[in-house]
Amino acid sequence: MPRPIRVKNCDRCGQNAAILYRVQCDESGEWIFACEKCWPYLSQNNPFYAYGGTWKARKKRS
C-alpha cells in the first residue's frame, strides 16, 4: 500500500513544498522550515544561520 504524501508549508512564503530546510535565521534561535526559494536568502551572510536538516514529503522506506 502506498504511503500518503505528507504536506508542509514554508514558514517564510507559505507555499507547499516537497523539500524544506530546517533552519535558524535570527537571534531568537527558533527553528523554521524554509523552501528551496527562500533558503538562499536566509542562509547567505547571516551570522544567526544554522542548518538543522532536510524535511522531505516522501520518506525513504526502511
KEDREN-908973 format. One record per atom (N, C-alpha, C): atom name; residue number from 1; z, y, x; residue in one letter. Coordinates in Angstrom, 2 decimals. Example, Ala and Ser with C-alpha at 12.3 -4.5 7.8 and 13.67 -1.06 7.14 Angstrom:
<nodes>
+-------+-----+---------+---------+---------+--------+
: atome : num :      up :   north :    east : residu :
+-------+-----+---------+---------+---------+--------+
:     N :   1 :    7.80 :   -5.69 :   13.19 :      A :
:    CA :   1 :    7.80 :   -4.50 :   12.30 :      A :
:     C :   1 :    7.80 :   -3.30 :   13.20 :      A :
:     N :   2 :    7.08 :   -2.25 :   12.85 :      S :
:    CA :   2 :    7.14 :   -1.06 :   13.67 :      S :
:     C :   2 :    7.87 :    0.03 :   12.90 :      S :
+-------+-----+---------+---------+---------+--------+
</nodes>
This chain:
<nodes>
+-------+-----+---------+---------+---------+--------+
: atome : num :      up :   north :    east : residu :
+-------+-----+---------+---------+---------+--------+
:     N :   1 :    0.00 :   -1.18 :    0.84 :      M :
:    CA :   1 :    0.00 :    0.00 :    0.00 :      M :
:     C :   1 :    0.00 :    1.25 :    0.89 :      M :
:     N :   2 :   -0.91 :    2.19 :    0.66 :      P :
:    CA :   2 :   -0.96 :    3.40 :    1.49 :      P :
:     C :   2 :    0.26 :    4.28 :    1.25 :      P :
:     N :   3 :    0.67 :    4.92 :    2.32 :      R :
:    CA :   3 :    1.80 :    5.85 :    2.22 :      R :
:     C :   3 :    1.32 :    7.16 :    1.60 :      R :
:     N :   4 :    2.18 :    7.83 :    0.84 :      P :
:    CA :   4 :    1.78 :    9.13 :    0.29 :      P :
:     C :   4 :    1.66 :   10.17 :    1.41 :      P :
:     N :   5 :    0.76 :   11.11 :    1.24 :      I :
:    CA :   5 :    0.60 :   12.18 :    2.21 :      I :
:     C :   5 :    1.69 :   13.22 :    1.94 :      I :
:     N :   6 :    2.44 :   13.51 :    2.99 :      R :
:    CA :   6 :    3.52 :   14.49 :    2.87 :      R :
:     C :   6 :    2.94 :   15.89 :    2.97 :      R :
:     N :   7 :    3.57 :   16.85 :    2.32 :      V :
:    CA :   7 :    3.09 :   18.22 :    2.32 :      V :
:     C :   7 :    4.21 :   19.14 :    2.78 :      V :
:     N :   8 :    3.85 :   20.07 :    3.65 :      K :
:    CA :   8 :    4.81 :   21.07 :    4.12 :      K :
:     C :   8 :    4.04 :   22.36 :    4.36 :      K :
:     N :   9 :    4.68 :   23.50 :    4.14 :      N :
:    CA :   9 :    4.05 :   24.81 :    4.32 :      N :
:     C :   9 :    4.54 :   25.47 :    5.60 :      N :
:     N :  10 :    3.67 :   26.28 :    6.17 :      C :
:    CA :  10 :    4.03 :   27.11 :    7.32 :      C :
:     C :  10 :    5.06 :   28.13 :    6.86 :      C :
:     N :  11 :    6.12 :   28.30 :    7.63 :      D :
:    CA :  11 :    7.15 :   29.27 :    7.29 :      D :
:     C :  11 :    6.72 :   30.71 :    7.52 :      D :
:     N :  12 :    5.63 :   30.93 :    8.25 :      R :
:    CA :  12 :    5.13 :   32.28 :    8.51 :      R :
:     C :  12 :    4.11 :   32.72 :    7.47 :      R :
:     N :  13 :    3.06 :   31.92 :    7.27 :      C :
:    CA :  13 :    1.98 :   32.35 :    6.37 :      C :
:     C :  13 :    2.01 :   31.64 :    5.01 :      C :
:     N :  14 :    2.78 :   30.56 :    4.89 :      G :
:    CA :  14 :    2.91 :   29.85 :    3.62 :      G :
:     C :  14 :    1.82 :   28.86 :    3.30 :      G :
:     N :  15 :    0.84 :   28.69 :    4.18 :      Q :
:    CA :  15 :   -0.26 :   27.77 :    3.94 :      Q :
:     C :  15 :    0.16 :   26.31 :    4.19 :      Q :
:     N :  16 :   -0.40 :   25.39 :    3.38 :      N :
:    CA :  16 :   -0.19 :   23.97 :    3.63 :      N :
:     C :  16 :   -0.85 :   23.60 :    4.95 :      N :
:     N :  17 :   -0.23 :   22.70 :    5.70 :      A :
:    CA :  17 :   -0.81 :   22.28 :    6.96 :      A :
:     C :  17 :   -0.48 :   20.82 :    7.23 :      A :
:     N :  18 :   -1.42 :   20.11 :    7.84 :      A :
:    CA :  18 :   -1.22 :   18.71 :    8.19 :      A :
:     C :  18 :   -0.41 :   18.57 :    9.46 :      A :
:     N :  19 :   -0.43 :   19.61 :   10.30 :      I :
:    CA :  19 :    0.34 :   19.62 :   11.54 :      I :
:     C :  19 :    1.09 :   20.94 :   11.63 :      I :
:     N :  20 :    2.39 :   20.86 :   11.86 :      L :
:    CA :  20 :    3.22 :   22.05 :   12.03 :      L :
:     C :  20 :    4.06 :   21.89 :   13.28 :      L :
:     N :  21 :    4.34 :   23.02 :   13.93 :      Y :
:    CA :  21 :    5.14 :   23.02 :   15.15 :      Y :
:     C :  21 :    6.52 :   23.58 :   14.83 :      Y :
:     N :  22 :    7.56 :   22.84 :   15.22 :      R :
:    CA :  22 :    8.93 :   23.29 :   15.01 :      R :
:     C :  22 :    9.29 :   24.19 :   16.19 :      R :
:     N :  23 :    9.57 :   25.47 :   15.89 :      V :
:    CA :  23 :    9.80 :   26.44 :   16.96 :      V :
:     C :  23 :   10.96 :   27.38 :   16.63 :      V :
:     N :  24 :   11.52 :   27.95 :   17.69 :      Q :
:    CA :  24 :   12.42 :   29.08 :   17.57 :      Q :
:     C :  24 :   11.64 :   30.27 :   18.10 :      Q :
:     N :  25 :   11.69 :   31.41 :   17.41 :      C :
:    CA :  25 :   10.85 :   32.52 :   17.85 :      C :
:     C :  25 :   11.56 :   33.87 :   17.84 :      C :
:     N :  26 :   12.86 :   33.89 :   17.53 :      D :
:    CA :  26 :   13.58 :   35.17 :   17.57 :      D :
:     C :  26 :   15.02 :   34.94 :   18.01 :      D :
:     N :  27 :   15.77 :   36.02 :   18.10 :      E :
:    CA :  27 :   17.13 :   35.94 :   18.63 :      E :
:     C :  27 :   18.10 :   35.17 :   17.73 :      E :
:     N :  28 :   17.72 :   34.91 :   16.48 :      S :
:    CA :  28 :   18.61 :   34.16 :   15.57 :      S :
:     C :  28 :   18.75 :   32.70 :   16.00 :      S :
:     N :  29 :   17.73 :   32.17 :   16.69 :      G :
:    CA :  29 :   17.75 :   30.77 :   17.11 :      G :
:     C :  29 :   17.46 :   29.80 :   15.98 :      G :
:     N :  30 :   17.05 :   30.31 :   14.84 :      E :
:    CA :  30 :   16.74 :   29.47 :   13.68 :      E :
:     C :  30 :   15.40 :   28.77 :   13.89 :      E :
:     N :  31 :   15.35 :   27.49 :   13.52 :      W :
:    CA :  31 :   14.11 :   26.72 :   13.65 :      W :
:     C :  31 :   13.22 :   26.97 :   12.45 :      W :
:     N :  32 :   11.92 :   27.17 :   12.69 :      I :
:    CA :  32 :   10.94 :   27.30 :   11.62 :      I :
:     C :  32 :    9.78 :   26.37 :   11.91 :      I :
:     N :  33 :    8.93 :   26.16 :   10.91 :      F :
:    CA :  33 :    7.70 :   25.39 :   11.08 :      F :
:     C :  33 :    6.53 :   26.36 :   11.06 :      F :
:     N :  34 :    5.68 :   26.31 :   12.09 :      A :
:    CA :  34 :    4.52 :   27.19 :   12.20 :      A :
:     C :  34 :    3.24 :   26.37 :   12.27 :      A :
:     N :  35 :    2.21 :   26.83 :   11.57 :      C :
:    CA :  35 :    0.92 :   26.14 :   11.58 :      C :
:     C :  35 :    0.17 :   26.45 :   12.87 :      C :
:     N :  36 :   -0.98 :   25.80 :   13.03 :      E :
:    CA :  36 :   -1.78 :   25.96 :   14.24 :      E :
:     C :  36 :   -2.32 :   27.39 :   14.41 :      E :
:     N :  37 :   -2.49 :   28.12 :   13.31 :      K :
:    CA :  37 :   -2.97 :   29.50 :   13.40 :      K :
:     C :  37 :   -1.85 :   30.47 :   13.79 :      K :
:     N :  38 :   -0.65 :   30.26 :   13.28 :      C :
:    CA :  38 :    0.48 :   31.15 :   13.55 :      C :
:     C :  38 :    1.15 :   30.86 :   14.89 :      C :
:     N :  39 :    1.13 :   29.61 :   15.32 :      W :
:    CA :  39 :    1.86 :   29.18 :   16.51 :      W :
:     C :  39 :    1.53 :   29.99 :   17.77 :      W :
:     N :  40 :    0.26 :   30.27 :   18.09 :      P :
:    CA :  40 :   -0.03 :   31.03 :   19.32 :      P :
:     C :  40 :    0.62 :   32.41 :   19.33 :      P :
:     N :  41 :    0.66 :   33.08 :   18.19 :      Y :
:    CA :  41 :    1.26 :   34.42 :   18.10 :      Y :
:     C :  41 :    2.77 :   34.38 :   18.33 :      Y :
:     N :  42 :    3.40 :   33.28 :   17.93 :      L :
:    CA :  42 :    4.85 :   33.15 :   18.10 :      L :
:     C :  42 :    5.24 :   32.76 :   19.51 :      L :
:     N :  43 :    4.36 :   32.04 :   20.19 :      S :
:    CA :  43 :    4.73 :   31.48 :   21.49 :      S :
:     C :  43 :    4.38 :   32.37 :   22.69 :      S :
:     N :  44 :    3.34 :   33.16 :   22.59 :      Q :
:    CA :  44 :    2.88 :   33.94 :   23.75 :      Q :
:     C :  44 :    3.81 :   35.10 :   24.07 :      Q :
:     N :  45 :    4.24 :   35.18 :   25.34 :      N :
:    CA :  45 :    5.07 :   36.27 :   25.83 :      N :
:     C :  45 :    6.31 :   36.52 :   24.98 :      N :
:     N :  46 :    6.93 :   35.46 :   24.52 :      N :
:    CA :  46 :    8.12 :   35.57 :   23.66 :      N :
:     C :  46 :    9.31 :   34.96 :   24.39 :      N :
:     N :  47 :   10.29 :   35.77 :   24.81 :      P :
:    CA :  47 :   11.44 :   35.23 :   25.54 :      P :
:     C :  47 :   12.35 :   34.35 :   24.67 :      P :
:     N :  48 :   12.22 :   34.45 :   23.36 :      F :
:    CA :  48 :   13.05 :   33.66 :   22.44 :      F :
:     C :  48 :   12.39 :   32.35 :   22.01 :      F :
:     N :  49 :   11.14 :   32.13 :   22.46 :      Y :
:    CA :  49 :   10.37 :   30.97 :   22.02 :      Y :
:     C :  49 :   10.95 :   29.67 :   22.60 :      Y :
:     N :  50 :   11.07 :   28.68 :   21.72 :      A :
:    CA :  50 :   11.43 :   27.32 :   22.13 :      A :
:     C :  50 :   10.68 :   26.35 :   21.21 :      A :
:     N :  51 :   10.12 :   25.31 :   21.81 :      Y :
:    CA :  51 :    9.37 :   24.28 :   21.08 :      Y :
:     C :  51 :   10.32 :   23.13 :   20.75 :      Y :
:     N :  52 :   10.25 :   22.65 :   19.51 :      G :
:    CA :  52 :   11.16 :   21.59 :   19.09 :      G :
:     C :  52 :   10.47 :   20.36 :   18.53 :      G :
:     N :  53 :    9.16 :   20.23 :   18.73 :      G :
:    CA :  53 :    8.48 :   19.03 :   18.26 :      G :
:     C :  53 :    7.37 :   19.35 :   17.27 :      G :
:     N :  54 :    6.62 :   18.32 :   16.94 :      T :
:    CA :  54 :    5.48 :   18.47 :   16.04 :      T :
:     C :  54 :    5.71 :   17.64 :   14.79 :      T :
:     N :  55 :    5.51 :   18.25 :   13.63 :      W :
:    CA :  55 :    5.59 :   17.56 :   12.35 :      W :
:     C :  55 :    4.18 :   17.23 :   11.91 :      W :
:     N :  56 :    3.95 :   15.99 :   11.47 :      K :
:    CA :  56 :    2.62 :   15.57 :   11.03 :      K :
:     C :  56 :    2.70 :   15.01 :    9.62 :      K :
:     N :  57 :    1.70 :   15.32 :    8.82 :      A :
:    CA :  57 :    1.65 :   14.86 :    7.42 :      A :
:     C :  57 :    1.56 :   13.35 :    7.34 :      A :
:     N :  58 :    0.86 :   12.75 :    8.29 :      R :
:    CA :  58 :    0.74 :   11.29 :    8.33 :      R :
:     C :  58 :    1.53 :   10.76 :    9.51 :      R :
:     N :  59 :    2.58 :   10.04 :    9.20 :      K :
:    CA :  59 :    3.40 :    9.45 :   10.28 :      K :
:     C :  59 :    2.71 :    8.21 :   10.82 :      K :
:     N :  60 :    2.97 :    7.92 :   12.08 :      K :
:    CA :  60 :    2.46 :    6.68 :   12.68 :      K :
:     C :  60 :    3.16 :    5.50 :   12.03 :      K :
:     N :  61 :    2.43 :    4.45 :   11.83 :      R :
:    CA :  61 :    3.03 :    3.23 :   11.29 :      R :
:     C :  61 :    3.69 :    2.46 :   12.42 :      R :
:     N :  62 :    4.85 :    1.93 :   12.15 :      S :
:    CA :  62 :    5.58 :    1.19 :   13.18 :      S :
:     C :  62 :    5.09 :   -0.24 :   13.29 :      S :
+-------+-----+---------+---------+---------+--------+
</nodes>
